[in-house]
Amino acid sequence: MLNNGQVCYLGTRILAPQSRYQEVVDTFSALAGSLTVGSSLDPATMIGPMASARQRDRVESYIAKGKGDGARITVGGGRPAALDKGWFVEPTIFADVDNNYTIAQEEIFGPVLSIISYRDDEDAIRMANDSDFGLGGTVFTADHDHGVAVARRIQTGTIGINGYLPDPTAPFGGVKASGLGRELGPEALSAYLVPKSIYL
């Protein structure tokens, strides 16, 4: 929900194990429901407005599509009743999401999370890779080595273990439809270089 969900690398699909699915849904629903929505100038605000009326309309169209596809809203889904001015959207959590639903496959750029159930690692990796995008991700685990092994199999340009924070000394960029090239790190310098071959 960073920057009200308007950040390119946010984890907007949460893959949760079947054995703990309801616990994950309840935890994220409680968190989203507790977030204060309001003016960006108010220090108490945790979720501010969308960047424009057009973006709010776009986010609302995705929420409607999610409901229409059969996903279940556990919290949010509308405009805050107390705010009659501004481009606000309530933090929204969708449960019972199929990975093929539009809300799981497209970038919404709003405060909307989809929680998807998986059976085992193979199922989770398959779903994580079943996307046209691949900019960022996070693997949460109590077993660091296992988390690294899973992270290596996810098709994404960046990934975190038990958290995600871009490092300005490391290359940042995506794969698939998530952009071209790299920013940051020494790899970013290649965009400013022109290689030259001299044949002898």
Short mmCIF file of the C-alpha atoms (twelve columns), coordinates in Angstrom:
data_MODEL
# 
_entry.id   MODEL 
# 
loop_
_atom_site.group_PDB 
_atom_site.id 
_atom_site.type_symbol 
_atom_site.label_atom_id 
_atom_site.label_alt_id 
_atom_site.label_comp_id 
_atom_site.label_asym_id 
_atom_site.label_seq_id 
_atom_site.Cartn_x 
_atom_site.Cartn_y 
_atom_site.Cartn_z 
_atom_site.pdbx_PDB_model_num 
ATOM 1   C CA . MET A 1   0.000   0.000   0.000   1 
ATOM 2   C CA . LEU A 2   3.071   2.266   -0.223  1 
ATOM 3   C CA . ASN A 3   2.182   5.594   -1.871  1 
ATOM 4   C CA . ASN A 4   -1.470  4.501   -1.771  1 
ATOM 5   C CA . GLY A 5   -0.674  1.496   -3.959  1 
ATOM 6   C CA . GLN A 6   0.807   3.632   -6.741  1 
ATOM 7   C CA . VAL A 7   4.276   2.046   -6.867  1 
ATOM 8   C CA . CYS A 8   5.467   -0.249  -9.640  1 
ATOM 9   C CA . TYR A 9   7.174   -2.934  -7.522  1 
ATOM 10  C CA . LEU A 10  4.529   -3.484  -4.856  1 
ATOM 11  C CA . GLY A 11  3.431   -7.008  -3.990  1 
ATOM 12  C CA . THR A 12  -0.228  -6.834  -4.957  1 
ATOM 13  C CA . ARG A 13  -0.698  -10.604 -5.210  1 
ATOM 14  C CA . ILE A 14  -0.217  -12.357 -1.901  1 
ATOM 15  C CA . LEU A 15  0.219   -16.096 -2.259  1 
ATOM 16  C CA . ALA A 16  -0.743  -17.810 1.001   1 
ATOM 17  C CA . PRO A 17  -0.501  -21.518 1.875   1 
ATOM 18  C CA . GLN A 18  -3.843  -23.303 2.061   1 
ATOM 19  C CA . SER A 19  -3.116  -24.394 5.636   1 
ATOM 20  C CA . ARG A 20  -2.869  -20.766 6.792   1 
ATOM 21  C CA . TYR A 21  -5.041  -19.050 4.204   1 
ATOM 22  C CA . GLN A 22  -7.758  -17.750 6.526   1 
ATOM 23  C CA . GLU A 23  -5.152  -16.505 9.001   1 
ATOM 24  C CA . VAL A 24  -3.441  -14.511 6.240   1 
ATOM 25  C CA . VAL A 25  -6.761  -13.121 4.975   1 
ATOM 26  C CA . ASP A 26  -7.809  -12.092 8.486   1 
ATOM 27  C CA . THR A 27  -4.432  -10.473 9.240   1 
ATOM 28  C CA . PHE A 28  -4.317  -8.393  6.060   1 
ATOM 29  C CA . SER A 29  -8.006  -7.485  6.331   1 
ATOM 30  C CA . ALA A 30  -7.501  -6.212  9.889   1 
ATOM 31  C CA . LEU A 31  -4.430  -4.245  8.818   1 
ATOM 32  C CA . ALA A 32  -6.156  -2.668  5.800   1 
ATOM 33  C CA . GLY A 33  -9.234  -1.841  7.868   1 
ATOM 34  C CA . SER A 34  -7.102  -0.031  10.445  1 
ATOM 35  C CA . LEU A 35  -5.394  2.320   7.979   1 
ATOM 36  C CA . THR A 36  -6.455  5.967   8.220   1 
ATOM 37  C CA . VAL A 37  -7.521  7.388   4.853   1 
ATOM 38  C CA . GLY A 38  -7.284  11.131  4.388   1 
ATOM 39  C CA . SER A 39  -5.352  14.181  3.292   1 
ATOM 40  C CA . SER A 40  -1.676  13.681  2.533   1 
ATOM 41  C CA . LEU A 41  -1.024  16.811  4.623   1 
ATOM 42  C CA . ASP A 42  -2.429  15.184  7.775   1 
ATOM 43  C CA . PRO A 43  0.292   13.328  9.750   1 
ATOM 44  C CA . ALA A 44  -2.296  10.742  10.860  1 
ATOM 45  C CA . THR A 45  -3.049  9.730   7.275   1 
ATOM 46  C CA . MET A 46  -1.740  6.362   6.121   1 
ATOM 47  C CA . ILE A 47  -3.597  6.154   2.782   1 
ATOM 48  C CA . GLY A 48  -3.920  9.317   0.731   1 
ATOM 49  C CA . PRO A 49  -5.683  10.017  -2.566  1 
ATOM 50  C CA . MET A 50  -5.083  8.587   -5.994  1 
ATOM 51  C CA . ALA A 51  -2.989  10.750  -8.321  1 
ATOM 52  C CA . SER A 52  -6.034  11.818  -10.366 1 
ATOM 53  C CA . ALA A 53  -9.763  11.306  -10.801 1 
ATOM 54  C CA . ARG A 54  -8.969  9.161   -13.825 1 
ATOM 55  C CA . GLN A 55  -6.744  6.893   -11.713 1 
ATOM 56  C CA . ARG A 56  -9.428  6.558   -9.037  1 
ATOM 57  C CA . ASP A 57  -11.922 5.571   -11.736 1 
ATOM 58  C CA . ARG A 58  -9.427  3.012   -13.054 1 
ATOM 59  C CA . VAL A 59  -8.907  1.482   -9.602  1 
ATOM 60  C CA . GLU A 60  -12.666 1.350   -9.028  1 
ATOM 61  C CA . SER A 61  -13.117 -0.425  -12.368 1 
ATOM 62  C CA . TYR A 62  -10.658 -3.102  -11.219 1 
ATOM 63  C CA . ILE A 63  -12.534 -3.494  -7.934  1 
ATOM 64  C CA . ALA A 64  -15.773 -3.963  -9.879  1 
ATOM 65  C CA . LYS A 65  -14.056 -6.476  -12.174 1 
ATOM 66  C CA . GLY A 66  -12.761 -8.432  -9.183  1 
ATOM 67  C CA . LYS A 67  -16.250 -8.660  -7.694  1 
ATOM 68  C CA . GLY A 68  -17.676 -9.600  -11.077 1 
ATOM 69  C CA . ASP A 69  -15.140 -12.397 -11.503 1 
ATOM 70  C CA . GLY A 70  -16.162 -13.885 -8.154  1 
ATOM 71  C CA . ALA A 71  -13.516 -12.649 -5.730  1 
ATOM 72  C CA . ARG A 72  -14.711 -11.727 -2.235  1 
ATOM 73  C CA . ILE A 73  -14.031 -8.319  -0.684  1 
ATOM 74  C CA . THR A 74  -13.172 -8.676  2.996   1 
ATOM 75  C CA . VAL A 75  -12.617 -4.970  3.674   1 
ATOM 76  C CA . GLY A 76  -12.885 -1.747  1.679   1 
ATOM 77  C CA . GLY A 77  -14.032 -1.711  -1.907  1 
ATOM 78  C CA . GLY A 78  -15.488 1.786   -2.035  1 
ATOM 79  C CA . ARG A 79  -14.878 5.451   -1.363  1 
ATOM 80  C CA . PRO A 80  -14.486 6.592   2.249   1 
ATOM 81  C CA . ALA A 81  -17.872 7.955   3.362   1 
ATOM 82  C CA . ALA A 82  -16.329 10.745  5.434   1 
ATOM 83  C CA . LEU A 83  -14.355 12.172  2.503   1 
ATOM 84  C CA . ASP A 84  -16.588 13.902  -0.035  1 
ATOM 85  C CA . LYS A 85  -13.720 15.696  -1.798  1 
ATOM 86  C CA . GLY A 86  -10.608 14.155  -3.319  1 
ATOM 87  C CA . TRP A 87  -9.764  11.013  -5.253  1 
ATOM 88  C CA . PHE A 88  -9.862  8.484   -2.411  1 
ATOM 89  C CA . VAL A 89  -10.278 4.709   -2.499  1 
ATOM 90  C CA . GLU A 90  -10.593 2.584   0.632   1 
ATOM 91  C CA . PRO A 91  -7.804  0.037   1.179   1 
ATOM 92  C CA . THR A 92  -9.306  -3.104  -0.336  1 
ATOM 93  C CA . ILE A 93  -8.571  -6.778  0.280   1 
ATOM 94  C CA . PHE A 94  -9.828  -9.500  -2.059  1 
ATOM 95  C CA . ALA A 95  -9.998  -13.122 -0.894  1 
ATOM 96  C CA . ASP A 96  -10.938 -16.230 -2.886  1 
ATOM 97  C CA . VAL A 97  -9.005  -14.898 -5.865  1 
ATOM 98  C CA . ASP A 98  -8.107  -17.189 -8.745  1 
ATOM 99  C CA . ASN A 99  -4.702  -16.400 -10.203 1 
ATOM 100 C CA . ASN A 100 -6.337  -16.022 -13.624 1 
ATOM 101 C CA . TYR A 101 -8.625  -13.192 -12.494 1 
ATOM 102 C CA . THR A 102 -7.885  -9.789  -13.989 1 
ATOM 103 C CA . ILE A 103 -7.095  -8.314  -10.550 1 
ATOM 104 C CA . ALA A 104 -4.342  -10.927 -10.154 1 
ATOM 105 C CA . GLN A 105 -2.910  -10.479 -13.637 1 
ATOM 106 C CA . GLU A 106 -2.913  -6.733  -14.253 1 
ATOM 107 C CA . GLU A 107 -1.326  -3.789  -12.440 1 
ATOM 108 C CA . ILE A 108 -4.001  -1.835  -10.574 1 
ATOM 109 C CA . PHE A 109 -1.829  0.920   -9.040  1 
ATOM 110 C CA . GLY A 110 -4.191  1.467   -6.130  1 
ATOM 111 C CA . PRO A 111 -4.612  0.236   -2.531  1 
ATOM 112 C CA . VAL A 112 -5.898  -3.184  -3.590  1 
ATOM 113 C CA . LEU A 113 -4.459  -6.586  -2.587  1 
ATOM 114 C CA . SER A 114 -5.449  -10.012 -3.893  1 
ATOM 115 C CA . ILE A 115 -4.874  -13.036 -1.648  1 
ATOM 116 C CA . ILE A 116 -4.482  -16.315 -3.517  1 
ATOM 117 C CA . SER A 117 -4.234  -19.793 -2.013  1 
ATOM 118 C CA . TYR A 118 -1.514  -22.264 -2.995  1 
ATOM 119 C CA . ARG A 119 -0.959  -25.960 -2.245  1 
ATOM 120 C CA . ASP A 120 2.832   -26.288 -2.133  1 
ATOM 121 C CA . ASP A 121 6.035   -24.613 -3.322  1 
ATOM 122 C CA . GLU A 122 5.634   -25.844 -6.884  1 
ATOM 123 C CA . ASP A 123 2.110   -24.422 -7.046  1 
ATOM 124 C CA . ALA A 124 3.242   -21.075 -5.574  1 
ATOM 125 C CA . ILE A 125 6.201   -20.777 -7.967  1 
ATOM 126 C CA . ARG A 126 3.983   -21.642 -10.935 1 
ATOM 127 C CA . MET A 127 1.477   -18.928 -9.960  1 
ATOM 128 C CA . ALA A 128 4.186   -16.359 -9.209  1 
ATOM 129 C CA . ASN A 129 5.633   -16.916 -12.682 1 
ATOM 130 C CA . ASP A 130 2.210   -16.950 -14.357 1 
ATOM 131 C CA . SER A 131 2.226   -13.221 -15.054 1 
ATOM 132 C CA . ASP A 132 3.118   -10.896 -17.897 1 
ATOM 133 C CA . PHE A 133 5.093   -8.849  -15.370 1 
ATOM 134 C CA . GLY A 134 8.240   -9.485  -13.343 1 
ATOM 135 C CA . LEU A 135 9.593   -6.461  -11.517 1 
ATOM 136 C CA . GLY A 136 9.616   -7.352  -7.832  1 
ATOM 137 C CA . GLY A 137 8.599   -9.917  -5.292  1 
ATOM 138 C CA . THR A 138 9.207   -11.208 -1.792  1 
ATOM 139 C CA . VAL A 139 9.490   -14.673 -0.292  1 
ATOM 140 C CA . PHE A 140 8.557   -14.908 3.384   1 
ATOM 141 C CA . THR A 141 9.926   -17.915 5.268   1 
ATOM 142 C CA . ALA A 142 11.509  -19.040 8.527   1 
ATOM 143 C CA . ASP A 143 14.063  -21.038 6.497   1 
ATOM 144 C CA . HIS A 144 16.468  -18.575 4.838   1 
ATOM 145 C CA . ASP A 145 18.154  -21.110 2.534   1 
ATOM 146 C CA . HIS A 146 14.806  -22.462 1.379   1 
ATOM 147 C CA . GLY A 147 13.629  -18.899 0.713   1 
ATOM 148 C CA . VAL A 148 16.684  -18.202 -1.439  1 
ATOM 149 C CA . ALA A 149 16.091  -21.434 -3.377  1 
ATOM 150 C CA . VAL A 150 12.487  -20.431 -4.065  1 
ATOM 151 C CA . ALA A 151 13.508  -16.856 -4.952  1 
ATOM 152 C CA . ARG A 152 15.958  -18.149 -7.570  1 
ATOM 153 C CA . ARG A 153 13.053  -19.858 -9.374  1 
ATOM 154 C CA . ILE A 154 10.810  -16.776 -9.535  1 
ATOM 155 C CA . GLN A 155 10.973  -14.920 -12.856 1 
ATOM 156 C CA . THR A 156 11.524  -11.375 -11.663 1 
ATOM 157 C CA . GLY A 157 14.220  -8.741  -11.884 1 
ATOM 158 C CA . THR A 158 14.324  -8.123  -8.129  1 
ATOM 159 C CA . ILE A 159 13.208  -10.140 -5.122  1 
ATOM 160 C CA . GLY A 160 13.522  -9.923  -1.359  1 
ATOM 161 C CA . ILE A 161 13.659  -12.495 1.412   1 
ATOM 162 C CA . ASN A 162 11.390  -11.604 4.356   1 
ATOM 163 C CA . GLY A 163 11.131  -8.025  3.145   1 
ATOM 164 C CA . TYR A 164 11.686  -5.891  0.087   1 
ATOM 165 C CA . LEU A 165 13.757  -2.729  -0.008  1 
ATOM 166 C CA . PRO A 166 15.566  -1.710  -3.198  1 
ATOM 167 C CA . ASP A 167 19.307  -1.197  -2.739  1 
ATOM 168 C CA . PRO A 168 20.792  1.755   -4.684  1 
ATOM 169 C CA . THR A 169 24.033  -0.188  -5.169  1 
ATOM 170 C CA . ALA A 170 22.271  -3.119  -6.852  1 
ATOM 171 C CA . PRO A 171 20.659  -3.146  -10.307 1 
ATOM 172 C CA . PHE A 172 16.905  -2.518  -10.350 1 
ATOM 173 C CA . GLY A 173 14.662  -3.504  -13.231 1 
ATOM 174 C CA . GLY A 174 12.260  -6.137  -14.436 1 
ATOM 175 C CA . VAL A 175 11.711  -8.937  -16.880 1 
ATOM 176 C CA . LYS A 176 8.884   -9.714  -19.299 1 
ATOM 177 C CA . ALA A 177 6.581   -6.657  -19.631 1 
ATOM 178 C CA . SER A 178 8.170   -4.876  -16.665 1 
ATOM 179 C CA . GLY A 179 10.420  -2.500  -18.535 1 
ATOM 180 C CA . LEU A 180 13.776  -2.556  -20.268 1 
ATOM 181 C CA . GLY A 181 17.282  -2.279  -18.905 1 
ATOM 182 C CA . ARG A 182 18.415  -1.539  -15.370 1 
ATOM 183 C CA . GLU A 183 18.615  1.439   -13.062 1 
ATOM 184 C CA . LEU A 184 21.021  1.750   -10.123 1 
ATOM 185 C CA . GLY A 185 24.199  -0.192  -9.509  1 
ATOM 186 C CA . PRO A 186 27.115  -0.400  -11.947 1 
ATOM 187 C CA . GLU A 187 24.871  -2.173  -14.488 1 
ATOM 188 C CA . ALA A 188 22.936  1.086   -14.991 1 
ATOM 189 C CA . LEU A 189 26.049  2.669   -16.534 1 
ATOM 190 C CA . SER A 190 25.725  0.459   -19.608 1 
ATOM 191 C CA . ALA A 191 22.925  2.699   -20.908 1 
ATOM 192 C CA . TYR A 192 25.453  5.525   -21.166 1 
ATOM 193 C CA . LEU A 193 28.185  3.519   -22.869 1 
ATOM 194 C CA . VAL A 194 28.632  2.721   -26.543 1 
ATOM 195 C CA . PRO A 195 30.689  -0.401  -27.150 1 
ATOM 196 C CA . LYS A 196 33.068  -0.344  -30.076 1 
ATOM 197 C CA . SER A 197 34.679  -3.321  -31.779 1 
ATOM 198 C CA . ILE A 198 38.085  -2.972  -33.479 1 
ATOM 199 C CA . TYR A 199 38.979  -5.898  -35.752 1 
ATOM 200 C CA . LEU A 200 42.633  -6.567  -36.456 1 
# 
